Amino acid sequence: MKRPEPHNEEIELKNNVYIESDTDPKGIITYANDYFAEISGYTPEELVGQPHNIVRHPDMPKILFKYLWDRLKEGKNFIAAVKNLAKDGRYYWVFTDFEPIRNDKGELVGYKAVRKKISKHVTDLLDPLYKKLTEIEKEGGMEASEKYLNEFLAEHGEDITVDNLLENIHRLY
């Protein structure tokens, strides 16, 4: 499926309505709720069978998805602020909680993502950081982006990590 060309128009999400999806272990969508389809502009049928990165906005640094996959592979959940790209090129920011899905035997069978509206204050703070990280990635790769991110976080407190970034957003600025 062809990726849309992004344009600078934000989709306003509803309060207290969740975007939900499940994927297989490789990140292929196996379930998309109606609100995910509504906001993304894809039908549920268009979403199911596609890689979840179908909605990845180019402003999102790849390093965050590396952390995401590392945590999920460790069996841990991962919480992040994510800027997504709709089918029509508009964008929407979400507070996302990713977690592993296990069967009755404890075997990994996929991942669940639950997303909701995030405060404009948080996205206004993170947007410049994310854009800086993507710029660094274009020039120096993910290793350079990871180095910059770790140095940025360390400057604001020894205990701030990618895992607790959203909990400590007030300390970064």
CNS distance restraints for C-alpha pairs under 8 A (distance, minus, plus):
assign (resid   3 and name CA) (resid  54 and name CA) 7.29 0.50 0.50
assign (resid   3 and name CA) (resid  87 and name CA) 7.58 0.50 0.50
assign (resid   4 and name CA) (resid  85 and name CA) 7.98 0.50 0.50
assign (resid   4 and name CA) (resid  86 and name CA) 7.75 0.50 0.50
assign (resid   4 and name CA) (resid  87 and name CA) 5.93 0.50 0.50
assign (resid   4 and name CA) (resid  88 and name CA) 6.31 0.50 0.50
assign (resid   4 and name CA) (resid  89 and name CA) 5.26 0.50 0.50
assign (resid   5 and name CA) (resid  88 and name CA) 7.86 0.50 0.50
assign (resid   5 and name CA) (resid  89 and name CA) 5.36 0.50 0.50
assign (resid   6 and name CA) (resid  57 and name CA) 7.67 0.50 0.50
assign (resid   6 and name CA) (resid  85 and name CA) 7.04 0.50 0.50
assign (resid   6 and name CA) (resid  88 and name CA) 7.92 0.50 0.50
assign (resid   6 and name CA) (resid  89 and name CA) 4.19 0.50 0.50
assign (resid   6 and name CA) (resid  90 and name CA) 6.13 0.50 0.50
assign (resid   6 and name CA) (resid  91 and name CA) 7.52 0.50 0.50
assign (resid   7 and name CA) (resid  89 and name CA) 5.47 0.50 0.50
assign (resid   7 and name CA) (resid  90 and name CA) 5.68 0.50 0.50
assign (resid   7 and name CA) (resid  91 and name CA) 7.74 0.50 0.50
assign (resid   8 and name CA) (resid  90 and name CA) 6.48 0.50 0.50
assign (resid   8 and name CA) (resid  91 and name CA) 7.35 0.50 0.50
assign (resid   9 and name CA) (resid  90 and name CA) 5.06 0.50 0.50
assign (resid   9 and name CA) (resid  91 and name CA) 6.34 0.50 0.50
assign (resid  10 and name CA) (resid  90 and name CA) 5.73 0.50 0.50
assign (resid  10 and name CA) (resid  91 and name CA) 4.95 0.50 0.50
assign (resid  10 and name CA) (resid  92 and name CA) 5.58 0.50 0.50
assign (resid  11 and name CA) (resid  39 and name CA) 7.50 0.50 0.50
assign (resid  11 and name CA) (resid  90 and name CA) 6.52 0.50 0.50
assign (resid  11 and name CA) (resid  91 and name CA) 5.92 0.50 0.50
assign (resid  11 and name CA) (resid  92 and name CA) 5.19 0.50 0.50
assign (resid  12 and name CA) (resid  92 and name CA) 7.02 0.50 0.50
assign (resid  13 and name CA) (resid  39 and name CA) 7.70 0.50 0.50
assign (resid  13 and name CA) (resid  92 and name CA) 7.44 0.50 0.50
assign (resid  13 and name CA) (resid 116 and name CA) 7.80 0.50 0.50
assign (resid  13 and name CA) (resid 117 and name CA) 5.73 0.50 0.50
assign (resid  14 and name CA) (resid 117 and name CA) 6.82 0.50 0.50
assign (resid  15 and name CA) (resid 116 and name CA) 7.57 0.50 0.50
assign (resid  15 and name CA) (resid 117 and name CA) 6.20 0.50 0.50
assign (resid  16 and name CA) (resid 116 and name CA) 6.91 0.50 0.50
assign (resid  16 and name CA) (resid 117 and name CA) 7.45 0.50 0.50
assign (resid  17 and name CA) (resid  35 and name CA) 7.75 0.50 0.50
assign (resid  17 and name CA) (resid 116 and name CA) 6.43 0.50 0.50
assign (resid  17 and name CA) (resid 117 and name CA) 7.86 0.50 0.50
assign (resid  18 and name CA) (resid  35 and name CA) 7.06 0.50 0.50
assign (resid  18 and name CA) (resid 114 and name CA) 6.47 0.50 0.50
assign (resid  18 and name CA) (resid 115 and name CA) 5.54 0.50 0.50
assign (resid  18 and name CA) (resid 116 and name CA) 5.00 0.50 0.50
assign (resid  18 and name CA) (resid 117 and name CA) 7.99 0.50 0.50
assign (resid  19 and name CA) (resid  33 and name CA) 6.61 0.50 0.50
assign (resid  19 and name CA) (resid  34 and name CA) 7.98 0.50 0.50
assign (resid  19 and name CA) (resid  35 and name CA) 5.51 0.50 0.50
assign (resid  19 and name CA) (resid  36 and name CA) 4.82 0.50 0.50
assign (resid  19 and name CA) (resid 113 and name CA) 7.98 0.50 0.50
assign (resid  19 and name CA) (resid 114 and name CA) 5.82 0.50 0.50
assign (resid  19 and name CA) (resid 115 and name CA) 4.91 0.50 0.50
assign (resid  19 and name CA) (resid 116 and name CA) 6.20 0.50 0.50
assign (resid  20 and name CA) (resid  31 and name CA) 7.99 0.50 0.50
assign (resid  20 and name CA) (resid  32 and name CA) 6.01 0.50 0.50
assign (resid  20 and name CA) (resid  33 and name CA) 5.47 0.50 0.50
assign (resid  20 and name CA) (resid  35 and name CA) 7.66 0.50 0.50
assign (resid  20 and name CA) (resid  36 and name CA) 6.35 0.50 0.50
assign (resid  20 and name CA) (resid 112 and name CA) 7.43 0.50 0.50
assign (resid  20 and name CA) (resid 113 and name CA) 5.74 0.50 0.50
assign (resid  20 and name CA) (resid 114 and name CA) 4.70 0.50 0.50
assign (resid  20 and name CA) (resid 115 and name CA) 6.32 0.50 0.50
assign (resid  21 and name CA) (resid  29 and name CA) 6.95 0.50 0.50
assign (resid  21 and name CA) (resid  30 and name CA) 7.46 0.50 0.50
assign (resid  21 and name CA) (resid  31 and name CA) 5.19 0.50 0.50
assign (resid  21 and name CA) (resid  32 and name CA) 4.45 0.50 0.50
assign (resid  21 and name CA) (resid  33 and name CA) 6.33 0.50 0.50
assign (resid  21 and name CA) (resid  36 and name CA) 7.53 0.50 0.50
assign (resid  21 and name CA) (resid 112 and name CA) 5.87 0.50 0.50
assign (resid  21 and name CA) (resid 113 and name CA) 5.36 0.50 0.50
assign (resid  21 and name CA) (resid 114 and name CA) 6.77 0.50 0.50
assign (resid  22 and name CA) (resid  29 and name CA) 5.81 0.50 0.50
assign (resid  22 and name CA) (resid  30 and name CA) 5.50 0.50 0.50
assign (resid  22 and name CA) (resid  31 and name CA) 4.97 0.50 0.50
assign (resid  22 and name CA) (resid  32 and name CA) 6.75 0.50 0.50
assign (resid  22 and name CA) (resid 110 and name CA) 6.93 0.50 0.50
assign (resid  22 and name CA) (resid 111 and name CA) 5.53 0.50 0.50
assign (resid  22 and name CA) (resid 112 and name CA) 4.42 0.50 0.50
assign (resid  22 and name CA) (resid 113 and name CA) 6.26 0.50 0.50
assign (resid  23 and name CA) (resid  27 and name CA) 5.06 0.50 0.50
assign (resid  23 and name CA) (resid  28 and name CA) 4.97 0.50 0.50
assign (resid  23 and name CA) (resid  29 and name CA) 4.19 0.50 0.50
assign (resid  23 and name CA) (resid  30 and name CA) 4.96 0.50 0.50
assign (resid  23 and name CA) (resid  31 and name CA) 6.85 0.50 0.50
assign (resid  23 and name CA) (resid  52 and name CA) 7.41 0.50 0.50
assign (resid  23 and name CA) (resid 110 and name CA) 5.31 0.50 0.50
assign (resid  23 and name CA) (resid 111 and name CA) 5.20 0.50 0.50
assign (resid  23 and name CA) (resid 112 and name CA) 6.52 0.50 0.50
assign (resid  24 and name CA) (resid  28 and name CA) 5.38 0.50 0.50
assign (resid  24 and name CA) (resid  29 and name CA) 6.58 0.50 0.50
assign (resid  24 and name CA) (resid  30 and name CA) 6.47 0.50 0.50
assign (resid  24 and name CA) (resid 109 and name CA) 6.15 0.50 0.50
assign (resid  24 and name CA) (resid 110 and name CA) 4.06 0.50 0.50
assign (resid  24 and name CA) (resid 111 and name CA) 6.36 0.50 0.50
assign (resid  25 and name CA) (resid 108 and name CA) 7.16 0.50 0.50
assign (resid  25 and name CA) (resid 109 and name CA) 5.97 0.50 0.50
assign (resid  25 and name CA) (resid 110 and name CA) 4.34 0.50 0.50
assign (resid  25 and name CA) (resid 111 and name CA) 6.58 0.50 0.50
assign (resid  26 and name CA) (resid 110 and name CA) 7.69 0.50 0.50
assign (resid  27 and name CA) (resid  51 and name CA) 5.61 0.50 0.50
assign (resid  27 and name CA) (resid  52 and name CA) 5.70 0.50 0.50
assign (resid  27 and name CA) (resid 110 and name CA) 7.64 0.50 0.50
assign (resid  27 and name CA) (resid 111 and name CA) 7.53 0.50 0.50
assign (resid  28 and name CA) (resid  48 and name CA) 7.48 0.50 0.50
assign (resid  28 and name CA) (resid  49 and name CA) 5.74 0.50 0.50
assign (resid  28 and name CA) (resid  50 and name CA) 5.40 0.50 0.50
assign (resid  28 and name CA) (resid  51 and name CA) 4.26 0.50 0.50
assign (resid  28 and name CA) (resid  52 and name CA) 5.80 0.50 0.50
assign (resid  29 and name CA) (resid  47 and name CA) 6.50 0.50 0.50
assign (resid  29 and name CA) (resid  48 and name CA) 4.86 0.50 0.50
assign (resid  29 and name CA) (resid  49 and name CA) 5.35 0.50 0.50
assign (resid  29 and name CA) (resid  50 and name CA) 5.62 0.50 0.50
assign (resid  29 and name CA) (resid  51 and name CA) 5.98 0.50 0.50
assign (resid  29 and name CA) (resid  52 and name CA) 5.76 0.50 0.50
assign (resid  30 and name CA) (resid  48 and name CA) 5.16 0.50 0.50
assign (resid  30 and name CA) (resid  49 and name CA) 6.28 0.50 0.50
assign (resid  31 and name CA) (resid  44 and name CA) 7.67 0.50 0.50
assign (resid  31 and name CA) (resid  47 and name CA) 8.00 0.50 0.50
assign (resid  31 and name CA) (resid  48 and name CA) 6.04 0.50 0.50
assign (resid  32 and name CA) (resid  36 and name CA) 6.06 0.50 0.50
assign (resid  32 and name CA) (resid  37 and name CA) 6.83 0.50 0.50
assign (resid  32 and name CA) (resid  44 and name CA) 5.72 0.50 0.50
assign (resid  32 and name CA) (resid  47 and name CA) 6.83 0.50 0.50
assign (resid  32 and name CA) (resid  48 and name CA) 6.84 0.50 0.50
assign (resid  33 and name CA) (resid  37 and name CA) 6.61 0.50 0.50
assign (resid  33 and name CA) (resid  44 and name CA) 7.17 0.50 0.50
assign (resid  34 and name CA) (resid  38 and name CA) 6.10 0.50 0.50
assign (resid  34 and name CA) (resid  44 and name CA) 6.99 0.50 0.50
assign (resid  35 and name CA) (resid  39 and name CA) 6.04 0.50 0.50
assign (resid  36 and name CA) (resid  40 and name CA) 5.87 0.50 0.50
assign (resid  36 and name CA) (resid  44 and name CA) 7.98 0.50 0.50
assign (resid  37 and name CA) (resid  41 and name CA) 5.68 0.50 0.50
assign (resid  37 and name CA) (resid  42 and name CA) 5.12 0.50 0.50
assign (resid  37 and name CA) (resid  43 and name CA) 5.17 0.50 0.50
assign (resid  37 and name CA) (resid  44 and name CA) 5.55 0.50 0.50
assign (resid  37 and name CA) (resid  47 and name CA) 7.63 0.50 0.50
assign (resid  38 and name CA) (resid  42 and name CA) 7.05 0.50 0.50
assign (resid  38 and name CA) (resid  43 and name CA) 7.53 0.50 0.50
assign (resid  39 and name CA) (resid  86 and name CA) 7.02 0.50 0.50
assign (resid  40 and name CA) (resid  55 and name CA) 7.27 0.50 0.50
assign (resid  40 and name CA) (resid  85 and name CA) 7.14 0.50 0.50
assign (resid  40 and name CA) (resid  86 and name CA) 4.31 0.50 0.50
assign (resid  40 and name CA) (resid  87 and name CA) 5.94 0.50 0.50
assign (resid  41 and name CA) (resid  86 and name CA) 5.87 0.50 0.50
assign (resid  41 and name CA) (resid  87 and name CA) 5.18 0.50 0.50
assign (resid  41 and name CA) (resid  88 and name CA) 6.85 0.50 0.50
assign (resid  42 and name CA) (resid  46 and name CA) 5.81 0.50 0.50
assign (resid  42 and name CA) (resid  47 and name CA) 6.33 0.50 0.50
assign (resid  42 and name CA) (resid  86 and name CA) 7.82 0.50 0.50
assign (resid  42 and name CA) (resid  87 and name CA) 6.26 0.50 0.50
assign (resid  43 and name CA) (resid  47 and name CA) 6.38 0.50 0.50
assign (resid  44 and name CA) (resid  48 and name CA) 6.13 0.50 0.50
assign (resid  46 and name CA) (resid  50 and name CA) 7.41 0.50 0.50
assign (resid  50 and name CA) (resid  54 and name CA) 6.81 0.50 0.50
assign (resid  52 and name CA) (resid  56 and name CA) 7.75 0.50 0.50
assign (resid  55 and name CA) (resid  84 and name CA) 5.27 0.50 0.50
assign (resid  55 and name CA) (resid  85 and name CA) 4.79 0.50 0.50
assign (resid  55 and name CA) (resid  86 and name CA) 6.17 0.50 0.50
assign (resid  55 and name CA) (resid  87 and name CA) 7.76 0.50 0.50
assign (resid  56 and name CA) (resid  60 and name CA) 7.02 0.50 0.50
assign (resid  56 and name CA) (resid  83 and name CA) 7.23 0.50 0.50
assign (resid  56 and name CA) (resid  84 and name CA) 5.06 0.50 0.50
assign (resid  56 and name CA) (resid  85 and name CA) 5.68 0.50 0.50
assign (resid  57 and name CA) (resid  83 and name CA) 5.96 0.50 0.50
assign (resid  57 and name CA) (resid  84 and name CA) 4.82 0.50 0.50
assign (resid  57 and name CA) (resid  85 and name CA) 4.68 0.50 0.50
assign (resid  57 and name CA) (resid  91 and name CA) 7.39 0.50 0.50
assign (resid  59 and name CA) (resid  83 and name CA) 7.32 0.50 0.50
assign (resid  59 and name CA) (resid 130 and name CA) 6.59 0.50 0.50
assign (resid  59 and name CA) (resid 131 and name CA) 5.76 0.50 0.50
assign (resid  59 and name CA) (resid 134 and name CA) 6.45 0.50 0.50
assign (resid  60 and name CA) (resid  64 and name CA) 7.75 0.50 0.50
assign (resid  60 and name CA) (resid  82 and name CA) 7.15 0.50 0.50
assign (resid  60 and name CA) (resid  83 and name CA) 6.41 0.50 0.50
assign (resid  60 and name CA) (resid 130 and name CA) 6.03 0.50 0.50
assign (resid  60 and name CA) (resid 131 and name CA) 7.28 0.50 0.50
assign (resid  60 and name CA) (resid 134 and name CA) 6.69 0.50 0.50
assign (resid  61 and name CA) (resid  65 and name CA) 7.46 0.50 0.50
assign (resid  61 and name CA) (resid 130 and name CA) 5.84 0.50 0.50
assign (resid  61 and name CA) (resid 131 and name CA) 7.38 0.50 0.50
assign (resid  61 and name CA) (resid 133 and name CA) 5.68 0.50 0.50
assign (resid  61 and name CA) (resid 134 and name CA) 4.76 0.50 0.50
assign (resid  61 and name CA) (resid 137 and name CA) 7.46 0.50 0.50
assign (resid  62 and name CA) (resid  66 and name CA) 6.42 0.50 0.50
assign (resid  62 and name CA) (resid 134 and name CA) 7.29 0.50 0.50
assign (resid  62 and name CA) (resid 137 and name CA) 7.74 0.50 0.50
assign (resid  62 and name CA) (resid 142 and name CA) 6.86 0.50 0.50
assign (resid  63 and name CA) (resid  67 and name CA) 6.38 0.50 0.50
assign (resid  63 and name CA) (resid 142 and name CA) 5.79 0.50 0.50
assign (resid  63 and name CA) (resid 145 and name CA) 6.67 0.50 0.50
assign (resid  63 and name CA) (resid 146 and name CA) 6.19 0.50 0.50
assign (resid  64 and name CA) (resid  68 and name CA) 6.14 0.50 0.50
assign (resid  65 and name CA) (resid  69 and name CA) 6.09 0.50 0.50
assign (resid  66 and name CA) (resid  70 and name CA) 6.07 0.50 0.50
assign (resid  67 and name CA) (resid  71 and name CA) 6.12 0.50 0.50
assign (resid  67 and name CA) (resid 162 and name CA) 7.85 0.50 0.50
assign (resid  68 and name CA) (resid  72 and name CA) 6.20 0.50 0.50
assign (resid  68 and name CA) (resid  78 and name CA) 5.93 0.50 0.50
assign (resid  68 and name CA) (resid  98 and name CA) 7.98 0.50 0.50
assign (resid  69 and name CA) (resid  73 and name CA) 5.97 0.50 0.50
assign (resid  70 and name CA) (resid  74 and name CA) 6.35 0.50 0.50
assign (resid  71 and name CA) (resid  75 and name CA) 6.49 0.50 0.50
assign (resid  71 and name CA) (resid  76 and name CA) 5.19 0.50 0.50
assign (resid  71 and name CA) (resid  77 and name CA) 6.41 0.50 0.50
assign (resid  71 and name CA) (resid  78 and name CA) 6.38 0.50 0.50
assign (resid  72 and name CA) (resid  76 and name CA) 5.15 0.50 0.50
assign (resid  72 and name CA) (resid  77 and name CA) 5.94 0.50 0.50
assign (resid  72 and name CA) (resid  78 and name CA) 7.08 0.50 0.50
assign (resid  72 and name CA) (resid  98 and name CA) 7.78 0.50 0.50
assign (resid  72 and name CA) (resid  99 and name CA) 6.66 0.50 0.50
assign (resid  72 and name CA) (resid 100 and name CA) 6.19 0.50 0.50
assign (resid  75 and name CA) (resid  99 and name CA) 7.84 0.50 0.50
assign (resid  75 and name CA) (resid 100 and name CA) 6.18 0.50 0.50
assign (resid  76 and name CA) (resid  99 and name CA) 6.60 0.50 0.50
assign (resid  76 and name CA) (resid 100 and name CA) 6.99 0.50 0.50
assign (resid  77 and name CA) (resid  97 and name CA) 6.93 0.50 0.50
assign (resid  77 and name CA) (resid  98 and name CA) 5.37 0.50 0.50
assign (resid  77 and name CA) (resid  99 and name CA) 4.22 0.50 0.50
assign (resid  77 and name CA) (resid 100 and name CA) 6.64 0.50 0.50
assign (resid  78 and name CA) (resid  97 and name CA) 5.83 0.50 0.50
assign (resid  78 and name CA) (resid  98 and name CA) 5.16 0.50 0.50
assign (resid  78 and name CA) (resid  99 and name CA) 6.57 0.50 0.50
assign (resid  78 and name CA) (resid 163 and name CA) 6.95 0.50 0.50
assign (resid  79 and name CA) (resid  95 and name CA) 7.36 0.50 0.50
assign (resid  79 and name CA) (resid  96 and name CA) 5.56 0.50 0.50
assign (resid  79 and name CA) (resid  97 and name CA) 4.50 0.50 0.50
assign (resid  79 and name CA) (resid  98 and name CA) 6.28 0.50 0.50
assign (resid  79 and name CA) (resid 163 and name CA) 7.06 0.50 0.50
assign (resid  79 and name CA) (resid 166 and name CA) 7.97 0.50 0.50
assign (resid  80 and name CA) (resid  95 and name CA) 5.99 0.50 0.50
assign (resid  80 and name CA) (resid  96 and name CA) 5.36 0.50 0.50
assign (resid  80 and name CA) (resid  97 and name CA) 6.74 0.50 0.50
assign (resid  80 and name CA) (resid 165 and name CA) 7.98 0.50 0.50
assign (resid  80 and name CA) (resid 166 and name CA) 6.95 0.50 0.50
assign (resid  81 and name CA) (resid  93 and name CA) 6.96 0.50 0.50
assign (resid  81 and name CA) (resid  94 and name CA) 5.72 0.50 0.50
assign (resid  81 and name CA) (resid  95 and name CA) 4.71 0.50 0.50
assign (resid  81 and name CA) (resid  96 and name CA) 6.09 0.50 0.50
assign (resid  81 and name CA) (resid 118 and name CA) 7.54 0.50 0.50
assign (resid  81 and name CA) (resid 123 and name CA) 7.54 0.50 0.50
assign (resid  81 and name CA) (resid 166 and name CA) 7.53 0.50 0.50
assign (resid  82 and name CA) (resid  93 and name CA) 5.61 0.50 0.50
assign (resid  82 and name CA) (resid  94 and name CA) 5.39 0.50 0.50
assign (resid  82 and name CA) (resid  95 and name CA) 6.51 0.50 0.50
assign (resid  82 and name CA) (resid  96 and name CA) 6.83 0.50 0.50
assign (resid  83 and name CA) (resid  91 and name CA) 6.67 0.50 0.50
assign (resid  83 and name CA) (resid  92 and name CA) 5.73 0.50 0.50
assign (resid  83 and name CA) (resid  93 and name CA) 4.38 0.50 0.50
assign (resid  83 and name CA) (resid  94 and name CA) 6.51 0.50 0.50
assign (resid  84 and name CA) (resid  91 and name CA) 5.48 0.50 0.50
assign (resid  84 and name CA) (resid  92 and name CA) 5.33 0.50 0.50
assign (resid  84 and name CA) (resid  93 and name CA) 6.14 0.50 0.50
assign (resid  84 and name CA) (resid  94 and name CA) 7.67 0.50 0.50
assign (resid  85 and name CA) (resid  89 and name CA) 6.03 0.50 0.50
assign (resid  85 and name CA) (resid  90 and name CA) 6.01 0.50 0.50
assign (resid  85 and name CA) (resid  91 and name CA) 4.58 0.50 0.50
assign (resid  85 and name CA) (resid  92 and name CA) 6.64 0.50 0.50
assign (resid  86 and name CA) (resid  90 and name CA) 5.36 0.50 0.50
assign (resid  86 and name CA) (resid  91 and name CA) 5.71 0.50 0.50
assign (resid  86 and name CA) (resid  92 and name CA) 7.51 0.50 0.50
assign (resid  93 and name CA) (resid 117 and name CA) 6.89 0.50 0.50
assign (resid  93 and name CA) (resid 118 and name CA) 6.57 0.50 0.50
assign (resid  93 and name CA) (resid 123 and name CA) 7.16 0.50 0.50
assign (resid  94 and name CA) (resid 115 and name CA) 5.72 0.50 0.50
assign (resid  94 and name CA) (resid 116 and name CA) 5.34 0.50 0.50
assign (resid  94 and name CA) (resid 117 and name CA) 5.09 0.50 0.50
assign (resid  94 and name CA) (resid 118 and name CA) 5.30 0.50 0.50
assign (resid  95 and name CA) (resid 115 and name CA) 5.42 0.50 0.50
assign (resid  95 and name CA) (resid 116 and name CA) 5.36 0.50 0.50
assign (resid  95 and name CA) (resid 117 and name CA) 6.14 0.50 0.50
assign (resid  95 and name CA) (resid 118 and name CA) 5.21 0.50 0.50
assign (resid  96 and name CA) (resid 113 and name CA) 6.56 0.50 0.50
assign (resid  96 and name CA) (resid 114 and name CA) 5.73 0.50 0.50
assign (resid  96 and name CA) (resid 115 and name CA) 4.35 0.50 0.50
assign (resid  96 and name CA) (resid 116 and name CA) 6.74 0.50 0.50
assign (resid  97 and name CA) (resid 113 and name CA) 5.65 0.50 0.50
assign (resid  97 and name CA) (resid 114 and name CA) 5.38 0.50 0.50
assign (resid  97 and name CA) (resid 115 and name CA) 6.41 0.50 0.50
assign (resid  98 and name CA) (resid 111 and name CA) 6.83 0.50 0.50
assign (resid  98 and name CA) (resid 112 and name CA) 5.68 0.50 0.50
assign (resid  98 and name CA) (resid 113 and name CA) 4.47 0.50 0.50
assign (resid  98 and name CA) (resid 114 and name CA) 6.64 0.50 0.50
assign (resid  99 and name CA) (resid 111 and name CA) 5.56 0.50 0.50
assign (resid  99 and name CA) (resid 112 and name CA) 5.35 0.50 0.50
assign (resid  99 and name CA) (resid 113 and name CA) 6.58 0.50 0.50
assign (resid 100 and name CA) (resid 108 and name CA) 6.83 0.50 0.50
assign (resid 100 and name CA) (resid 109 and name CA) 7.85 0.50 0.50
assign (resid 100 and name CA) (resid 110 and name CA) 6.03 0.50 0.50
assign (resid 100 and name CA) (resid 111 and name CA) 4.42 0.50 0.50
assign (resid 100 and name CA) (resid 112 and name CA) 6.31 0.50 0.50
assign (resid 101 and name CA) (resid 108 and name CA) 5.94 0.50 0.50
assign (resid 101 and name CA) (resid 109 and name CA) 5.76 0.50 0.50
assign (resid 101 and name CA) (resid 110 and name CA) 5.04 0.50 0.50
assign (resid 101 and name CA) (resid 111 and name CA) 5.04 0.50 0.50
assign (resid 101 and name CA) (resid 112 and name CA) 6.47 0.50 0.50
assign (resid 102 and name CA) (resid 106 and name CA) 5.15 0.50 0.50
assign (resid 102 and name CA) (resid 107 and name CA) 5.14 0.50 0.50
assign (resid 102 and name CA) (resid 108 and name CA) 4.48 0.50 0.50
assign (resid 102 and name CA) (resid 109 and name CA) 5.42 0.50 0.50
assign (resid 102 and name CA) (resid 110 and name CA) 7.06 0.50 0.50
assign (resid 103 and name CA) (resid 107 and name CA) 5.49 0.50 0.50
assign (resid 103 and name CA) (resid 108 and name CA) 6.62 0.50 0.50
assign (resid 103 and name CA) (resid 109 and name CA) 6.40 0.50 0.50
assign (resid 118 and name CA) (resid 122 and name CA) 7.14 0.50 0.50
assign (resid 118 and name CA) (resid 123 and name CA) 7.38 0.50 0.50
assign (resid 119 and name CA) (resid 123 and name CA) 6.65 0.50 0.50
assign (resid 120 and name CA) (resid 124 and name CA) 5.94 0.50 0.50
assign (resid 121 and name CA) (resid 125 and name CA) 6.41 0.50 0.50
assign (resid 122 and name CA) (resid 126 and name CA) 6.20 0.50 0.50
assign (resid 122 and name CA) (resid 169 and name CA) 7.23 0.50 0.50
assign (resid 123 and name CA) (resid 127 and name CA) 5.69 0.50 0.50
assign (resid 124 and name CA) (resid 128 and name CA) 7.49 0.50 0.50
assign (resid 125 and name CA) (resid 129 and name CA) 7.42 0.50 0.50
assign (resid 125 and name CA) (resid 173 and name CA) 7.59 0.50 0.50
assign (resid 126 and name CA) (resid 130 and name CA) 6.06 0.50 0.50
assign (resid 127 and name CA) (resid 131 and name CA) 6.12 0.50 0.50
assign (resid 128 and name CA) (resid 132 and name CA) 6.10 0.50 0.50
assign (resid 129 and name CA) (resid 133 and name CA) 6.20 0.50 0.50
assign (resid 130 and name CA) (resid 134 and name CA) 6.23 0.50 0.50
assign (resid 131 and name CA) (resid 135 and name CA) 6.14 0.50 0.50
assign (resid 132 and name CA) (resid 136 and name CA) 6.19 0.50 0.50
assign (resid 133 and name CA) (resid 137 and name CA) 6.13 0.50 0.50
assign (resid 133 and name CA) (resid 145 and name CA) 5.34 0.50 0.50
assign (resid 133 and name CA) (resid 148 and name CA) 7.50 0.50 0.50
assign (resid 133 and name CA) (resid 149 and name CA) 7.35 0.50 0.50
assign (resid 134 and name CA) (resid 138 and name CA) 6.28 0.50 0.50
assign (resid 134 and name CA) (resid 145 and name CA) 7.42 0.50 0.50
assign (resid 135 and name CA) (resid 139 and name CA) 6.59 0.50 0.50
assign (resid 136 and name CA) (resid 140 and name CA) 5.71 0.50 0.50
assign (resid 136 and name CA) (resid 141 and name CA) 6.82 0.50 0.50
assign (resid 136 and name CA) (resid 142 and name CA) 7.92 0.50 0.50
assign (resid 136 and name CA) (resid 144 and name CA) 6.48 0.50 0.50
assign (resid 136 and name CA) (resid 145 and name CA) 5.52 0.50 0.50
assign (resid 137 and name CA) (resid 141 and name CA) 4.08 0.50 0.50
assign (resid 137 and name CA) (resid 142 and name CA) 5.21 0.50 0.50
assign (resid 137 and name CA) (resid 143 and name CA) 7.83 0.50 0.50
assign (resid 137 and name CA) (resid 144 and name CA) 6.56 0.50 0.50
assign (resid 137 and name CA) (resid 145 and name CA) 5.45 0.50 0.50
assign (resid 140 and name CA) (resid 144 and name CA) 5.32 0.50 0.50
assign (resid 140 and name CA) (resid 145 and name CA) 7.33 0.50 0.50
assign (resid 141 and name CA) (resid 145 and name CA) 6.52 0.50 0.50
assign (resid 142 and name CA) (resid 146 and name CA) 5.96 0.50 0.50
assign (resid 143 and name CA) (resid 147 and name CA) 6.18 0.50 0.50
assign (resid 144 and name CA) (resid 148 and name CA) 6.21 0.50 0.50
assign (resid 145 and name CA) (resid 149 and name CA) 6.12 0.50 0.50
assign (resid 146 and name CA) (resid 150 and name CA) 6.08 0.50 0.50
assign (resid 147 and name CA) (resid 151 and name CA) 6.15 0.50 0.50
assign (resid 148 and name CA) (resid 152 and name CA) 5.98 0.50 0.50
assign (resid 149 and name CA) (resid 153 and name CA) 6.15 0.50 0.50
assign (resid 150 and name CA) (resid 154 and name CA) 6.05 0.50 0.50
assign (resid 150 and name CA) (resid 161 and name CA) 7.60 0.50 0.50
assign (resid 151 and name CA) (resid 155 and name CA) 6.15 0.50 0.50
assign (resid 152 and name CA) (resid 156 and name CA) 6.90 0.50 0.50
assign (resid 153 and name CA) (resid 157 and name CA) 6.62 0.50 0.50
assign (resid 153 and name CA) (resid 158 and name CA) 7.65 0.50 0.50
assign (resid 153 and name CA) (resid 160 and name CA) 5.83 0.50 0.50
assign (resid 153 and name CA) (resid 161 and name CA) 6.42 0.50 0.50
assign (resid 153 and name CA) (resid 162 and name CA) 7.95 0.50 0.50
assign (resid 153 and name CA) (resid 172 and name CA) 7.67 0.50 0.50
assign (resid 154 and name CA) (resid 158 and name CA) 5.23 0.50 0.50
assign (resid 154 and name CA) (resid 159 and name CA) 7.70 0.50 0.50
assign (resid 154 and name CA) (resid 160 and name CA) 6.76 0.50 0.50
assign (resid 154 and name CA) (resid 161 and name CA) 8.00 0.50 0.50
assign (resid 156 and name CA) (resid 160 and name CA) 7.15 0.50 0.50
assign (resid 156 and name CA) (resid 171 and name CA) 6.67 0.50 0.50
assign (resid 156 and name CA) (resid 172 and name CA) 5.74 0.50 0.50
assign (resid 160 and name CA) (resid 164 and name CA) 6.22 0.50 0.50
assign (resid 160 and name CA) (resid 165 and name CA) 6.21 0.50 0.50
assign (resid 160 and name CA) (resid 168 and name CA) 6.79 0.50 0.50
assign (resid 161 and name CA) (resid 165 and name CA) 5.74 0.50 0.50
assign (resid 164 and name CA) (resid 168 and name CA) 6.42 0.50 0.50
assign (resid 165 and name CA) (resid 169 and name CA) 5.89 0.50 0.50
assign (resid 168 and name CA) (resid 172 and name CA) 7.03 0.50 0.50
assign (resid 169 and name CA) (resid 173 and name CA) 7.40 0.50 0.50
